[in-house]
Amino acid sequence: MPSISKLQRLLAPTIFFAVVASGCMSQRAANAIGEQFWSQLTTQWLAPPLELAKTTSEFQKEHHRWPTNYAEVCSFNQSTLNPALTNYERIDFIQKPDGSLEVYMAARTITNKMTLSARE
């Protein structure tokens, strides 16, 4: 499946807002496109990393250690009866000397890196 380039990700919203701002589209059509855009943005780009961060932090709080792999996080997530996590193509957990955890993730629509800190 082809990946979306950075240029395409920047160009699509720019064109959309230019069309809306120029008055070439009805308010109803603009609202419908805007709702679809924001829905896709939140469900595919924003929510998955936040869900993973939440579940990983909950795992650390319960087990007093960071997970070592994605299967461990998924198993924990299922045991808490939460909705399934995004099916990442690749995810790496790297525990840092300061006790934090770096998480590198890649899925069809996102690639992300985040650092989580343990809660005392």
N, C-alpha and C positions, 0 to 999 in steps of 0.2 A: 504494500500500500504506500503511495507516495506521501512524503512528509510535507508539511506546510512550511515554507521558508519564512524567515523573519520579514522579508520584504512583503510577502503576501499578508502576513499577520498585521503589518502596519498599514498596508495599502487598502485593505478591505474596509476597516473602520473609517479611514480618511475619505474614501469615495462615498461611503454611506452618508457621512455627515455633510459632505459637500452637496450631495443630491438633496438631502432634507433641507439644508440651509438655503439652497437656491430656489426652493418652492416648486420643484419639479415632481413632487410627490404629495399625495393627500396626507392629512394629519393621521387618519386611520391607518393607512398603509405604513407610514413612518412608525407609528406606535407598535404595529404588529411586528415589523422588522426589528425594532428596538427590543421588544420583549423576547423575541426569539434569540437575538444576539446576546442579551444579558443572561437568559436561561442557559444557553450553551456555555457562556463564559463561566458561570458559577458552577454548573454541574460537571464540566469537563476540565476546567483549569484551576479553579479556586478550591472547590470542595475536596477533591481527592487528597491533596497535600495536607489540608487541615484535618481530615478524617484520620489519615495516617499518623500525623503528629499526636493527635488526641489518643488514639489507640496505643501507640508506642509509649507515650507518657504514662498511661494507665497500666500498661504492662510493667514498666519500671517501678511504679509505685507499689504494685501488688507483689512482685517477685524480688524487689530490691536489687535488680540488675537490669541492664539493657538487653533487649532481644539480640540474638546473633544472626538471625536470618528472617526473611519475609514469611516463610512457612510458620515460624513460631508466632509471629504477630497475627497472621490469619487464624491460626488455631485458637489463640487467646481471644480474638475478636468474635469468633463463632461461639465460644464458651460464654461470652457475655450477652449473647443474643442480639448483637448489633447488626445492622445491615452489612452485607458483604463489602469489602474494600475494593477499590479499583484494581483491576487485573494488570499490574505493572509488568512490563516486559523484562525489566531489570531493576533490581534494588540492592544497594549495598549499605551495610551498617558498619561504621568505623568508630570504635570507641576511642576518644581522645584522652591524653594524659590527665587533663583537668576534670575528667569524669563526665564530660558531655558526650553526646553521640551525634556524629555527622551521618546524615542520611542522603544518599544519592538515589534518585528514582527516575525511571524513564517509562513512559507509557505511550500509547499511540499519539495522543494529543499534547502531552506535556513532558518536559524534562525539568527536573528541579533538584535543588540542593538545600537542605536545611540543617541547622544545628539545634539539638534539644539539650536542655540542662535538667539534671536530676532535681527532683523536689525532695526536700528533707522532711 
